[in-house]
Amino acid sequence: MRVKVFALSTCPYCRMSRQFLDENGVAYDVVEVDKLEDDDKQTAIAEVKSLSGGTSFPVIVVGDEVVVGYNKVRIKELLGL
C-alpha cells in the first residue's frame, strides 16, 4: 500500500508520525514542504489543501485515505497494524 507523508521539518506531530511509521516498518514517501522552494513549495501546498481542505500538518495519505494530524489509531487501522 502506498503511503505518503506531507510534513514540516519543525513539526513535532510530523516527527511522531514518521517515527511511528518507521517503528512499524512502513515504507513511505515524505515531502518536507517547508524545505521546498518556490514552485515546488506552492505545488506541495496546493496538493495538501486539495487533500485535506487546509494547511494543517502532517497529512498522511494511505492508499486513497487521508489522515490529517497524528491520529495513531486511524493510521494503524488503515495500515492493518
FIKE-801616 format. One record per residue: residue number from 1; z, x, y of N, C-alpha, C in turn. Coordinates in Angstrom, 2 decimals, decimal comma. Example, Ala and Ser with C-alpha at 12.3 -4.5 7.8 and 13.67 -1.06 7.14 Angstrom:
2
+-----+---------+---------+---------+---------+---------+----------+---------+---------+---------+
|   k |    n.up |  n.east | n.north |   ca.up | ca.east | ca.north |    c.up |  c.east | c.north |
+-----+---------+---------+---------+---------+---------+----------+---------+---------+---------+
|   1 |    7,80 |   13,19 |   -5,69 |    7,80 |   12,30 |    -4,50 |    7,80 |   13,20 |   -3,30 |
|   2 |    7,08 |   12,85 |   -2,25 |    7,14 |   13,67 |    -1,06 |    7,87 |   12,90 |    0,03 |
+-----+---------+---------+---------+---------+---------+----------+---------+---------+---------+
This chain:
81
+-----+---------+---------+---------+---------+---------+----------+---------+---------+---------+
|   k |    n.up |  n.east | n.north |   ca.up | ca.east | ca.north |    c.up |  c.east | c.north |
+-----+---------+---------+---------+---------+---------+----------+---------+---------+---------+
|   1 |    0,00 |    0,84 |   -1,18 |    0,00 |    0,00 |     0,00 |    0,00 |    0,89 |    1,25 |
|   2 |   -0,81 |    0,54 |    2,20 |   -0,94 |    1,34 |     3,42 |    0,20 |    1,02 |    4,39 |
|   3 |    0,86 |    2,08 |    4,87 |    1,95 |    1,93 |     5,82 |    1,64 |    2,79 |    7,04 |
|   4 |    1,79 |    2,18 |    8,23 |    1,54 |    2,89 |     9,47 |    2,70 |    2,62 |   10,42 |
|   5 |    3,18 |    3,67 |   11,06 |    4,31 |    3,55 |    11,98 |    3,86 |    3,96 |   13,37 |
|   6 |    4,05 |    3,07 |   14,32 |    3,86 |    3,40 |    15,73 |    5,25 |    3,68 |   16,28 |
|   7 |    5,44 |    4,88 |   16,83 |    6,78 |    5,32 |    17,22 |    6,74 |    6,05 |   18,55 |
|   8 |    7,92 |    6,25 |   19,10 |    8,12 |    7,12 |    20,25 |    8,98 |    8,28 |   19,77 |
|   9 |    8,66 |    9,48 |   20,19 |    9,39 |   10,66 |    19,71 |   10,85 |   10,64 |   20,13 |
|  10 |   11,19 |    9,90 |   21,18 |   12,56 |    9,87 |    21,69 |   13,37 |    8,67 |   21,20 |
|  11 |   12,77 |    7,82 |   20,39 |   13,40 |    6,56 |    19,99 |   14,25 |    6,73 |   18,73 |
|  12 |   15,56 |    6,46 |   18,83 |   16,42 |    6,62 |    17,64 |   16,07 |    5,65 |   16,51 |
|  13 |   15,63 |    4,43 |   16,83 |   15,25 |    3,47 |    15,79 |   13,97 |    3,90 |   15,09 |
|  14 |   13,09 |    4,56 |   15,83 |   11,88 |    5,11 |    15,22 |   12,24 |    6,21 |   14,23 |
|  15 |   13,17 |    7,08 |   14,63 |   13,62 |    8,16 |    13,73 |   14,27 |    7,59 |   12,48 |
|  16 |   15,11 |    6,56 |   12,65 |   15,78 |    5,95 |    11,49 |   14,75 |    5,31 |   10,56 |
|  17 |   13,74 |    4,67 |   11,12 |   12,69 |    4,05 |    10,30 |   11,96 |    5,09 |    9,48 |
|  18 |   11,58 |    6,18 |   10,13 |   10,85 |    7,24 |     9,43 |   11,74 |    7,90 |    8,38 |
|  19 |   13,01 |    8,09 |    8,69 |   13,94 |    8,68 |     7,73 |   14,08 |    7,78 |    6,51 |
|  20 |   14,18 |    6,48 |    6,74 |   14,28 |    5,52 |     5,64 |   13,05 |    5,60 |    4,74 |
|  21 |   11,86 |    5,63 |    5,35 |   10,63 |    5,73 |     4,56 |   10,59 |    7,04 |    3,79 |
|  22 |   10,97 |    8,15 |    4,45 |   11,00 |    9,46 |     3,79 |   11,95 |    9,45 |    2,59 |
|  23 |   13,16 |    8,92 |    2,80 |   14,17 |    8,90 |     1,74 |   13,73 |    8,08 |    0,53 |
|  24 |   12,85 |    7,10 |    0,77 |   12,38 |    6,25 |    -0,32 |   11,01 |    6,66 |   -0,84 |
|  25 |   10,54 |    7,84 |   -0,41 |    9,29 |    8,39 |    -0,93 |    8,05 |    7,58 |   -0,55 |
|  26 |    8,12 |    6,90 |    0,58 |    6,99 |    6,08 |     1,02 |    6,05 |    6,93 |    1,87 |
|  27 |    4,78 |    6,98 |    1,47 |    3,77 |    7,69 |     2,26 |    3,37 |    6,79 |    3,42 |
|  28 |    3,25 |    7,38 |    4,61 |    2,88 |    6,59 |     5,78 |    2,18 |    7,48 |    6,80 |
|  29 |    1,42 |    6,82 |    7,66 |    0,80 |    7,49 |     8,80 |    1,65 |    7,17 |   10,01 |
|  30 |    1,82 |    8,14 |   10,89 |    2,61 |    7,89 |    12,09 |    1,79 |    8,20 |   13,33 |
|  31 |    1,97 |    7,36 |   14,35 |    1,37 |    7,59 |    15,65 |    2,52 |    7,67 |   16,65 |
|  32 |    2,76 |    8,86 |   17,18 |    3,80 |    9,02 |    18,21 |    3,13 |    8,75 |   19,55 |
|  33 |    3,25 |    7,52 |   20,00 |    2,50 |    7,03 |    21,15 |    2,78 |    7,85 |   22,41 |
|  34 |    4,03 |    8,24 |   22,62 |    4,37 |    8,97 |    23,85 |    3,81 |   10,39 |   23,87 |
|  35 |    3,35 |   10,88 |   22,72 |    2,78 |   12,24 |    22,68 |    1,25 |   12,22 |   22,82 |
|  36 |    0,67 |   11,03 |   22,85 |   -0,77 |   10,93 |    23,03 |   -1,10 |   11,09 |   24,51 |
|  37 |   -2,37 |   11,34 |   24,79 |   -2,78 |   11,50 |    26,18 |   -3,90 |   10,53 |   26,53 |
|  38 |   -3,90 |   10,11 |   27,77 |   -4,97 |    9,34 |    28,40 |   -5,49 |    8,19 |   27,55 |
|  39 |   -6,78 |    8,25 |   27,18 |   -7,42 |    7,14 |    26,47 |   -6,77 |    6,89 |   25,11 |
|  40 |   -6,37 |    7,95 |   24,41 |   -5,73 |    7,77 |    23,10 |   -4,43 |    6,99 |   23,25 |
|  41 |   -3,66 |    7,31 |   24,28 |   -2,40 |    6,60 |    24,52 |   -2,67 |    5,13 |   24,86 |
|  42 |   -3,63 |    4,87 |   25,72 |   -3,95 |    3,49 |    26,11 |   -4,43 |    2,68 |   24,91 |
|  43 |   -5,24 |    3,31 |   24,06 |   -5,72 |    2,65 |    22,85 |   -4,57 |    2,30 |   21,92 |
|  44 |   -3,64 |    3,24 |   21,72 |   -2,49 |    3,00 |    20,84 |   -1,60 |    1,90 |   21,40 |
|  45 |   -1,36 |    1,91 |   22,71 |   -0,53 |    0,87 |    23,34 |   -1,20 |   -0,50 |   23,18 |
|  46 |   -2,50 |   -0,55 |   23,36 |   -3,22 |   -1,81 |    23,18 |   -3,10 |   -2,31 |   21,74 |
|  47 |   -3,16 |   -1,38 |   20,77 |   -3,02 |   -1,77 |    19,36 |   -1,62 |   -2,29 |   19,07 |
|  48 |   -0,60 |   -1,61 |   19,62 |    0,78 |   -2,06 |    19,45 |    0,96 |   -3,46 |   20,03 |
|  49 |    0,42 |   -3,69 |   21,23 |    0,54 |   -5,01 |    21,86 |   -0,16 |   -6,08 |   21,02 |
|  50 |   -1,33 |   -5,75 |   20,47 |   -2,05 |   -6,75 |    19,69 |   -1,33 |   -7,04 |   18,37 |
|  51 |   -0,69 |   -6,04 |   17,79 |    0,03 |   -6,23 |    16,52 |    1,35 |   -6,98 |   16,72 |
|  52 |    2,08 |   -6,60 |   17,78 |    3,46 |   -7,08 |    17,91 |    3,69 |   -8,05 |   19,06 |
|  53 |    2,72 |   -8,17 |   19,95 |    2,90 |   -9,05 |    21,10 |    3,67 |   -8,41 |   22,23 |
|  54 |    4,04 |   -7,16 |   22,09 |    4,81 |   -6,48 |    23,13 |    4,71 |   -4,98 |   22,99 |
|  55 |    5,68 |   -4,30 |   23,60 |    5,68 |   -2,84 |    23,51 |    7,04 |   -2,32 |   23,06 |
|  56 |    7,64 |   -3,01 |   22,11 |    8,88 |   -2,53 |    21,51 |    8,52 |   -1,59 |   20,36 |
|  57 |    9,39 |   -0,63 |   20,13 |    9,16 |    0,34 |    19,05 |   10,39 |    0,43 |   18,17 |
|  58 |   10,20 |    0,82 |   16,90 |    8,94 |    1,10 |    16,23 |    8,20 |   -0,18 |   15,86 |
|  59 |    6,91 |   -0,04 |   15,60 |    6,10 |   -1,09 |    15,00 |    5,62 |   -0,51 |   13,67 |
|  60 |    6,02 |   -1,18 |   12,60 |    5,70 |   -0,70 |    11,25 |    4,75 |   -1,70 |   10,61 |
|  61 |    3,61 |   -1,21 |   10,19 |    2,61 |   -2,06 |     9,55 |    2,61 |   -1,75 |    8,07 |
|  62 |    2,92 |   -2,77 |    7,26 |    2,93 |   -2,63 |     5,80 |    1,87 |   -3,58 |    5,27 |
|  63 |    0,74 |   -3,03 |    4,87 |   -0,38 |   -3,88 |     4,47 |   -0,84 |   -4,71 |    5,66 |
|  64 |   -0,74 |   -6,04 |    5,53 |   -1,11 |   -6,95 |     6,63 |    0,09 |   -7,45 |    7,41 |
|  65 |    1,28 |   -7,01 |    7,04 |    2,51 |   -7,47 |     7,69 |    2,97 |   -6,49 |    8,77 |
|  66 |    3,57 |   -7,02 |    9,82 |    4,04 |   -6,20 |    10,93 |    5,54 |   -6,41 |   11,10 |
|  67 |    6,27 |   -5,30 |   11,17 |    7,71 |   -5,34 |    11,42 |    7,95 |   -4,65 |   12,76 |
|  68 |    8,61 |   -5,36 |   13,68 |    8,93 |   -4,77 |    14,97 |   10,41 |   -4,40 |   14,95 |
|  69 |   10,69 |   -3,14 |   15,27 |   12,07 |   -2,67 |    15,24 |   12,44 |   -2,15 |   13,86 |
|  70 |   13,65 |   -1,64 |   13,77 |   14,13 |   -1,08 |    12,50 |   14,84 |   -2,19 |   11,72 |
|  71 |   14,05 |   -2,93 |   10,96 |   14,57 |   -4,02 |    10,14 |   14,49 |   -3,57 |    8,68 |
|  72 |   15,53 |   -2,85 |    8,26 |   15,54 |   -2,22 |     6,94 |   15,36 |   -3,25 |    5,83 |
|  73 |   15,98 |   -4,40 |    5,95 |   15,89 |   -5,44 |     4,92 |   14,44 |   -5,89 |    4,75 |
|  74 |   13,77 |   -6,16 |    5,87 |   12,38 |   -6,63 |     5,81 |   11,44 |   -5,53 |    5,30 |
|  75 |   11,68 |   -4,29 |    5,72 |   10,85 |   -3,18 |     5,26 |   10,99 |   -3,03 |    3,74 |
|  76 |   12,24 |   -3,07 |    3,24 |   12,48 |   -2,96 |     1,80 |   11,77 |   -4,08 |    1,05 |
|  77 |   11,86 |   -5,29 |    1,61 |   11,24 |   -6,47 |     1,00 |    9,72 |   -6,27 |    0,89 |
|  78 |    9,10 |   -5,84 |    1,97 |    7,64 |   -5,68 |     1,98 |    7,19 |   -4,57 |    1,05 |
|  79 |    8,01 |   -3,52 |    0,91 |    7,65 |   -2,39 |     0,06 |    8,09 |   -2,57 |   -1,39 |
|  80 |    8,84 |   -3,64 |   -1,66 |    9,32 |   -3,88 |    -3,02 |   10,36 |   -2,89 |   -3,47 |
|  81 |   11,20 |   -2,44 |   -2,54 |   12,25 |   -1,45 |    -2,86 |   13,55 |   -2,13 |   -3,26 |
+-----+---------+---------+---------+---------+---------+----------+---------+---------+---------+
